[in-house]
Amino acid sequence: MPERRVYLVRHAIAEEVAKSGRDDDRELTPDGRKKMARAAKGLVALGVEVDLLVSSPLVRAVQTADEIAEKLPKVRRDVWPELANGGDERALAARVEETSGANVMLVGHEPDLGRTLSYWLTGRPDDFATYVRKGSVACLLAGGLPPHGRATLEWFSTARQLGLVRD
């Protein structure tokens, strides 16, 4: 399979408790929206091109994807339950493989993204200890994902770092 880029994005800063009291309903804070909008501008300045932007169904992830989509207006959007809290990195890899080589950006949550990053780089979810900060982006090159292949980490950046990137 030809190599493509897969981006892992953790949702931006969200409120501690939703009005409903449900974790799934937590929204981005105004500061979280602002920082993610700046980070999305940085992604564009870096020349990031994405065919498909997918988020977890949780509100804060959908809102993070909204901020990114504003800067990438032609990108196709989707929501995958595999990106929700407690998602399985193997099921997510299989779902990404179904995109037929598209450049994909996935917006999700910790600790799942850290486990996914480890699994996709090493073939084991606990071999590469990492913590993906809010709004951070990992760019992976992948011809195939586990169990049949491995990704390579091309770059990793925090939202703050991306916000400093200029054209």
HUWO-V515018 format. One record per pair of residues at least 12 apart in sequence whose ideal C-beta (glycine too) atoms are under 6 Angstrom apart, sorted by the first residue. I is the first residue (numbers start at 1). GAP is how many residues later the second one is. If there is no record, write none. Layout:
I|GAP ; I|GAP
This chain:
1|142 ; 1|143 ; 2|99 ; 3|138 ; 3|140 ; 4|97 ; 4|99 ; 5|98 ; 5|134 ; 6|98 ; 6|134 ; 6|136 ; 7|98 ; 7|130 ; 7|132 ; 8|98 ; 8|105 ; 8|130 ; 9|98 ; 9|128 ; 10|103 ; 10|122 ; 10|124 ; 10|126 ; 11|49 ; 11|50 ; 11|53 ; 12|16 ; 12|20 ; 12|24 ; 12|52 ; 12|122 ; 12|123 ; 13|16 ; 13|18 ; 13|19 ; 13|121 ; 14|12 ; 14|14 ; 14|46 ; 15|12 ; 15|14 ; 24|34 ; 25|34 ; 26|34 ; 27|32 ; 28|32 ; 28|35 ; 35|100 ; 35|124 ; 36|28 ; 36|31 ; 36|99 ; 37|30 ; 38|125 ; 39|96 ; 39|120 ; 39|123 ; 39|124 ; 40|27 ; 40|28 ; 40|31 ; 41|30 ; 42|120 ; 42|121 ; 42|123 ; 44|27 ; 45|120 ; 45|122 ; 46|119 ; 49|54 ; 50|22 ; 50|25 ; 50|53 ; 50|55 ; 51|51 ; 51|52 ; 52|24 ; 52|47 ; 52|50 ; 52|52 ; 53|12 ; 53|16 ; 53|22 ; 53|24 ; 53|52 ; 54|24 ; 54|26 ; 54|52 ; 55|24 ; 55|52 ; 56|27 ; 56|28 ; 56|52 ; 57|22 ; 57|27 ; 61|46 ; 64|43 ; 65|42 ; 82|13 ; 83|25 ; 85|24 ; 87|25 ; 89|26 ; 89|27 ; 89|30 ; 89|36 ; 92|24 ; 93|52 ; 93|53 ; 110|22 ; 113|19 ; 114|16 ; 114|17 ; 114|18 ; 117|13 ; 117|21 ; 119|27 ; 120|25 ; 120|31 ; 121|30 ; 123|23 ; 133|25 ; 135|24 ; 136|22 ; 137|20 ; 138|18 ; 139|15 ; 139|16 ; 141|13
